[in-house]
């Protein structure tokens, strides 16, 4: 009986230690989520505005630009996957990796070769464990993204998009990331970054802005405007996806750690009840032994 009581007390102590860790991680994630959410709210209007601007130039001009023209045949497609550097975030990474696998399967069914660009150590570990190659990996900084990383990713993707598929280039670029909806909801999302989909900017603009169709004049010409706007568009969309992914990760971590803390409370409560029962049984047994011994001496 005493050994069983010691086991229960060890389990209670272990659950209490785990609860301290998960509670601390929950508070850290809660302190970071406000700043991450503010960065998302500040970045999203600019990303939508630059998308509308590029769509307007492409739709109101007759220029066949490389980044807006649909290729006759798509041979290779790039998939950019945003994950996190650390775990303990519930289904955050598994959801985005599952969405990327579904997209890859769809692209392969269309006869396209898929190449991967990875952001975050979790995606890197996922591909390394399955011995699958990736063209380029960026890691270390997913919790607090910087614009320089988005510029580097954008330059790499544009350089690959400008090359011919037979020379190792790509004909399409897709992005898979977790979009921050609320503190409780983060949904994996897939967008085609290049070639630019003109309807995408109108859909994101909202119904009240989609009805406005202003007339544009381009100086010096539409092609020069596209040459300047498209790299900015790529960088802004990638940076917004990085911010969305970071905010989603912090929210998922807070939710997962809160659930772990609640589970630790439940374990502590259950093991405390079992320990009390074991202690009560031990005391009852000791009293019975004392009373039995006293009766034996009296007789």
C-alpha positions in Angstrom: 0.0 0.0 0.0 2.8 2.4 0.8 4.6 1.7 -2.5 1.4 2.5 -4.4 1.0 5.7 -2.5 4.6 6.7 -3.5 3.8 6.0 -7.1 0.8 8.3 -7.0 2.8 11.1 -5.4 5.5 10.8 -8.0 2.9 11.0 -10.8 1.4 14.1 -9.1 4.8 15.7 -8.9 5.5 14.9 -12.5 2.1 16.4 -13.6 2.8 19.5 -11.6 6.2 20.0 -13.2 4.7 19.5 -16.7 1.9 22.0 -15.9 4.5 24.7 -14.9 6.2 24.3 -18.3 3.0 24.3 -20.4 1.6 27.2 -18.4 4.8 29.2 -19.0 4.7 28.5 -22.7 1.1 29.4 -22.9 1.8 32.8 -21.3 4.8 33.4 -23.7 2.6 32.6 -26.7 -0.1 34.9 -25.4 2.4 37.7 -25.0 3.6 37.3 -28.6 0.3 36.8 -30.3 -0.8 40.4 -29.9 2.2 41.8 -31.7 2.0 39.1 -34.4 -1.7 39.9 -34.9 -1.0 43.6 -35.2 1.7 43.0 -37.8 -0.8 40.9 -39.8 -3.4 43.6 -39.7 -0.9 46.2 -40.8 0.4 44.1 -43.7 -2.8 42.7 -45.1 -4.2 46.0 -46.6 -0.9 46.7 -48.3 -0.7 43.2 -49.8 -4.3 43.5 -51.1 -3.7 47.0 -52.5 -0.6 46.0 -54.4 -2.4 42.9 -55.7 -5.2 45.2 -57.0 -2.7 47.5 -58.6 -0.9 44.8 -60.4 -4.2 43.3 -61.5 -5.3 46.7 -62.8 -2.2 47.2 -64.9 -2.4 43.7 -66.3 -6.1 43.9 -67.1 -6.2 47.4 -68.5 -3.2 46.9 -70.9 -2.4 44.6 -73.7 1.1 43.8 -72.6 2.1 40.1 -72.6 4.3 40.1 -69.6 6.2 37.1 -68.4 4.7 37.1 -64.9 1.1 37.5 -66.0 0.9 35.4 -69.2 -0.3 31.8 -68.9 2.2 29.4 -70.4 1.0 27.1 -73.1 2.2 24.0 -71.2 3.1 23.8 -67.5 5.9 21.2 -67.0 7.2 22.1 -63.6 5.4 23.7 -60.6 7.0 25.1 -57.5 5.3 24.7 -54.1 6.4 27.1 -51.3 5.5 25.6 -47.9 5.4 27.7 -44.7 5.9 25.8 -41.4 7.4 26.6 -38.1 10.8 26.1 -36.6 9.4 24.6 -33.3 6.7 22.2 -32.4 4.2 22.1 -29.5 1.6 23.8 -31.7 -1.0 21.2 -32.1 -1.9 20.4 -35.7 -0.4 23.6 -37.0 2.4 21.9 -39.1 0.6 18.7 -39.9 -2.3 20.7 -41.4 -0.2 22.7 -43.7 1.9 19.7 -44.8 -1.2 17.7 -45.5 -2.5 20.6 -47.6 0.8 20.7 -49.5 0.6 16.9 -50.1 -2.9 17.2 -51.5 -1.8 20.1 -53.8 1.2 18.1 -55.0 -0.9 15.1 -55.8 -3.3 17.3 -57.8 -0.4 18.8 -59.7 1.1 15.4 -60.5 -2.2 14.2 -61.8 -2.1 17.1 -64.2 1.2 15.9 -65.5 3.4 18.5 -63.7 6.7 17.9 -62.0 6.6 19.4 -58.5 9.6 21.0 -56.8 9.6 22.3 -53.2 10.8 25.4 -51.4 10.5 25.1 -47.7 10.3 27.6 -44.8 10.8 26.3 -41.3 12.6 23.4 -39.7 9.5 21.3 -39.3 8.9 21.1 -43.1 12.7 20.5 -43.5 12.5 17.6 -41.1 9.4 16.2 -42.7 11.1 16.0 -46.1 14.4 14.8 -44.7 12.7 11.9 -42.8 11.0 10.8 -46.1 14.3 11.3 -48.1 12.6 13.8 -50.4 14.6 16.7 -52.0 13.9 20.4 -51.7 15.3 23.1 -53.9 15.9 25.6 -51.1 15.2 25.8 -47.4 14.9 28.8 -45.1 14.8 28.3 -41.3 15.4 30.2 -38.1 13.1 33.1 -37.8 9.6 31.9 -38.4 8.4 33.2 -35.0 9.3 36.7 -35.8 9.6 37.1 -39.6 11.7 39.9 -41.2 11.1 41.4 -44.6 14.7 40.6 -45.7 13.8 36.9 -45.7 10.7 37.6 -47.8 12.9 39.5 -50.3 15.4 36.6 -50.5 12.6 34.1 -51.1 11.0 36.3 -53.7 14.3 36.8 -55.6 14.8 33.0 -55.6 11.3 32.3 -56.9 11.5 35.0 -59.5 14.8 33.7 -60.7 13.5 30.2 -61.0 10.3 31.4 -62.8 12.4 33.4 -65.3 14.3 30.2 -66.3 13.0 27.7 -68.7 11.7 24.5 -67.2 14.3 22.4 -69.1 17.0 24.4 -67.4 15.7 23.8 -63.9 13.1 26.6 -63.9 9.4 26.5 -63.0 6.2 27.5 -64.9 4.0 28.0 -61.8 4.5 29.0 -58.2 2.1 28.0 -55.4 2.2 29.0 -51.8 0.8 26.9 -48.9 0.5 28.5 -45.4 -1.8 28.8 -42.4 -4.0 31.8 -42.5 -4.8 33.5 -39.2 -8.6 33.7 -38.8 -9.0 34.1 -35.1 -7.4 33.0 -31.9 -9.2 29.6 -32.2 -9.2 29.1 -35.9 -6.2 28.9 -38.3 -6.9 27.4 -41.7 -4.4 26.1 -44.3 -4.6 28.1 -47.5 -3.3 27.6 -51.0 -2.7 30.5 -53.5 -1.1 30.5 -56.9 1.4 33.3 -56.7 2.6 33.2 -60.4 1.3 33.5 -63.1 -0.8 36.2 -61.5 -4.5 35.4 -61.4 -6.4 38.6 -62.2 -9.6 37.6 -60.4 -7.6 37.2 -57.2 -7.1 40.9 -56.6 -10.8 41.7 -57.3 -12.0 39.0 -54.9 -9.7 40.2 -52.1 -10.7 43.8 -52.6 -14.2 43.2 -51.4 -17.6 43.7 -53.1 -17.6 47.4 -52.4 -14.3 48.0 -54.1 -14.7 45.4 -56.9 -17.5 47.5 -58.4 -15.2 50.5 -58.9 -13.5 50.3 -62.3 -11.3 53.4 -62.7 -9.4 54.4 -65.9 -5.6 54.2 -65.8 -2.8 55.9 -67.6 0.6 54.3 -67.4 3.8 56.2 -67.6 6.2 55.6 -69.2 4.4 52.4 -70.4 2.5 49.4 -68.9 5.4 47.0 -69.3 7.7 49.3 -67.3 5.1 49.6 -64.6 4.7 45.8 -64.4 8.4 45.4 -64.2 8.5 47.6 -61.1 5.2 46.4 -59.5 5.5 42.6 -59.8 8.6 42.1 -57.6 7.0 44.3 -55.0 3.8 42.2 -55.3 5.8 38.9 -54.9 7.6 40.2 -51.8 4.5 41.7 -50.2 2.5 38.5 -50.7 5.3 36.3 -49.3 5.8 38.5 -46.3 2.1 38.6 -45.6 2.0 34.8 -45.7 5.0 34.7 -43.3 3.2 37.0 -40.9 0.0 35.0 -41.2 1.9 31.8 -40.5 3.7 33.3 -37.5 0.5 34.6 -35.9 -1.2 31.3 -36.6 1.6 29.4 -34.9 1.5 31.5 -31.8 -2.3 31.1 -31.5 -2.0 27.3 -32.1 0.8 27.1 -29.4 -1.3 29.0 -26.9 -4.3 26.8 -27.6 -2.2 23.6 -27.4 -0.5 24.6 -24.2 -3.8 25.6 -22.5 -5.2 22.2 -23.4 -2.0 20.6 -22.0 -2.3 22.6 -18.8 -6.0 21.6 -18.4 -5.0 18.0 -18.9 -2.3 18.3 -16.3 -4.9 19.7 -13.9 -7.1 16.7 -14.6 -4.3 14.2 -13.9 -3.3 16.0 -10.7 -6.9 15.9 -9.6 -7.3 12.2 -10.4 -4.1 11.1 -8.9 -4.7 13.1 -5.7 -8.0 11.3 -5.3 -6.3 7.9 -5.8 -3.6 8.9 -3.4 -6.1 10.0 -0.8 -7.9 6.7 -1.2 -4.7 4.8 -0.8 -3.7 6.8 2.2 -7.1 6.2 3.8 -6.9 2.5 3.1 -3.4 2.4 4.7 -4.6 4.3 7.8 -7.6 1.9 8.1 -5.3 -1.1 7.8 -3.0 0.3 10.5 -5.9 0.9 12.9 -7.2 -2.6 12.3 -3.8 -4.0 13.1 -3.5 -1.9 16.3 -7.0 -3.0 17.5 -6.3 -6.6 16.6 -3.0 -6.5 18.5 -4.6 -4.9 21.6 -7.4 -7.6 21.6 -4.8 -10.3 21.4 -2.8 -8.9 24.4 -6.0 -8.5 26.4 -7.0 -12.1 25.8 
